[in-house]
Amino acid sequence: MKKDTHPKYYSEAKVACACGNKFSTGSTMQEIHTEICAKCHPFYTGKQNLIDTAGRVERFEAMVKKTTDLRGKSKKGKTDNKKAKALDNQAKLEKIKADLDAK
């Protein structure tokens, strides 16, 4: 096994946040400077604002409605096509039977 392959581990590494919060943790770096921590992050402080800036929810609902409308129209068209094909096939079958009976 090679020696000196792992970095030195500091069990009391100092972490300093931009908000002024300081705590210690284990790390391979002796000092860590962060911009955000659990004390100042909006999700953990409860000050998170969920803003629908571009009307994304309404846009999504409109898209879903549009696709369901299109699906409904295409299904109606397909059933009409199937009925027409079935009638056409039935007519062909009757013609073939008539030709066979004539022979």
DACORQUI-V185698 format. One record per residue. N is the residue number from 0. PHI is phi in whole degrees, -180 to 180 (* if undefined). OMEGA is omega in radians with two decimals (999 if undefined). D_LAST is the distance of its C-alpha to the last C-alpha in Angstrom with 1 decimal. Layout:
# DACORQUI-V185698
<<N | PHI | OMEGA | D_LAST> <N | PHI | OMEGA | D_LAST>>
This chain:
# DACORQUI-V185698
<<0 | * | -3.12 | 93.0> <1 | -76 | 3.08 | 94.2> <2 | -91 | 3.07 | 97.2> <3 | 60 | 3.08 | 97.3> <4 | -89 | -3.11 | 93.5> <5 | -98 | 3.09 | 93.5> <6 | -72 | 3.13 | 95.3> <7 | -70 | -3.12 | 98.3> <8 | -104 | 3.11 | 97.4> <9 | -105 | -3.10 | 99.6> <10 | -77 | 3.12 | 99.5> <11 | -120 | 3.11 | 101.5> <12 | -73 | -3.11 | 99.9> <13 | -92 | 3.11 | 100.9> <14 | -114 | 3.12 | 98.2> <15 | -124 | 3.13 | 99.3> <16 | -97 | 3.11 | 97.1> <17 | -66 | 3.14 | 97.6> <18 | -78 | 3.13 | 98.3> <19 | 107 | 3.12 | 101.3> <20 | -71 | 3.12 | 99.9> <21 | -131 | 3.06 | 101.0> <22 | -155 | -3.14 | 99.9> <23 | -121 | -3.13 | 99.7> <24 | -154 | 3.08 | 96.8> <25 | -92 | -3.12 | 96.0> <26 | -162 | 3.05 | 94.8> <27 | -89 | 3.06 | 95.2> <28 | -108 | -3.09 | 96.9> <29 | -75 | 3.10 | 100.4> <30 | -132 | 3.14 | 100.0> <31 | -128 | 3.09 | 96.8> <32 | -117 | -3.13 | 96.7> <33 | -118 | 3.10 | 93.8> <34 | -92 | -3.06 | 93.0> <35 | -140 | 3.08 | 91.5> <36 | -137 | -3.11 | 92.1> <37 | -67 | -3.13 | 91.3> <38 | -77 | -3.07 | 94.3> <39 | -118 | -3.14 | 93.2> <40 | -72 | -3.09 | 89.4> <41 | -58 | -3.13 | 87.8> <42 | -66 | -3.09 | 85.3> <43 | -82 | -3.13 | 88.1> <44 | -86 | 3.14 | 90.6> <45 | 85 | -3.13 | 88.2> <46 | -101 | -3.12 | 88.6> <47 | -75 | 3.12 | 85.1> <48 | -107 | 3.05 | 83.5> <49 | -95 | -3.07 | 79.7> <50 | -114 | 3.07 | 79.0> <51 | -91 | -2.97 | 75.7> <52 | -69 | -3.03 | 76.8> <53 | -109 | -3.11 | 73.5> <54 | 65 | -3.04 | 71.8> <55 | -65 | -3.14 | 69.5> <56 | -64 | 3.13 | 68.7> <57 | -64 | 3.12 | 67.6> <58 | -64 | 3.12 | 65.7> <59 | -65 | 3.13 | 63.9> <60 | -62 | 3.10 | 63.1> <61 | -65 | 3.13 | 61.8> <62 | -65 | 3.13 | 59.5> <63 | -63 | 3.14 | 58.1> <64 | -62 | -3.13 | 57.5> <65 | -63 | -3.13 | 55.7> <66 | -68 | 3.11 | 53.4> <67 | -67 | 3.08 | 52.6> <68 | -64 | 3.13 | 51.8> <69 | -65 | 3.12 | 49.5> <70 | -64 | 3.12 | 47.7> <71 | -62 | 3.14 | 47.2> <72 | -68 | -3.09 | 45.7> <73 | -69 | 3.11 | 43.4> <74 | -67 | 3.11 | 42.1> <75 | -64 | 3.13 | 41.3> <76 | -65 | -3.13 | 39.4> <77 | -67 | -3.13 | 37.5> <78 | -67 | 3.09 | 36.4> <79 | -64 | 3.11 | 35.2> <80 | -63 | -3.12 | 33.2> <81 | -64 | 3.13 | 31.7> <82 | -64 | -3.14 | 30.6> <83 | -64 | 3.13 | 29.1> <84 | -66 | 3.13 | 27.2> <85 | -63 | 3.10 | 26.0> <86 | -65 | 3.13 | 24.7> <87 | -64 | 3.11 | 23.1> <88 | -65 | 3.12 | 21.4> <89 | -65 | 3.12 | 20.3> <90 | -64 | 3.11 | 18.8> <91 | -63 | 3.14 | 16.9> <92 | -64 | 3.12 | 15.7> <93 | -64 | 3.11 | 14.5> <94 | -65 | 3.13 | 12.7> <95 | -64 | 3.11 | 10.9> <96 | -62 | 3.13 | 10.1> <97 | -64 | 3.11 | 8.9> <98 | -65 | 3.13 | 6.5> <99 | -68 | 3.12 | 5.3> <100 | -67 | -3.13 | 5.5> <101 | -69 | -3.11 | 3.8> <102 | -76 | 999 | 0.0>>
